[in-house]
Amino acid sequence: MAAPYGKRSVVLRGHPIENEEGAAGAAIKPGYLVQGVTTILPHASAGGANPVAIALEKGEMGTGIDSTYAGVGSGSPDYALGDQVKVGVFAPGQRFTGWIASGQNISEDQQLESAGNGTFRAHSAGTILARALETTGAVVALTKIRLEAM
């Protein structure tokens, strides 16, 4: 099933629990797996357990997941150090747009884990957090991918 707005939106299906309680402790892209409550950081433990907590775009500010949709400001949808981060916590079965790091070759229905930098990678021995809803082929740069929370 294609994303309703292409890949410009993080939330693709379902209604994650949202909050904006924390500030970015590092640069964060919408779609990154994040950790923290008052300080939000890209999830740093490769293969580690974490709620499926994903940085969301600030749609109310005219930004999407990528800079081609950003209509205001600098044109970058990324959160800078100190910005309040909008986070969505996804339940199993809910779908979202995430990121796959360079060097990955992901197939549809493949199980994924944290890559330890806010992105996802193929499951090896860690905690399964999501499954791929599409095939990426060999990724040579940071790439968006449709995922389903597990």
Order of alpha helices (4+ residues) and beta strands (2+ residues): beta-beta-beta-beta-beta-beta-beta-beta-beta-beta-beta-beta-beta
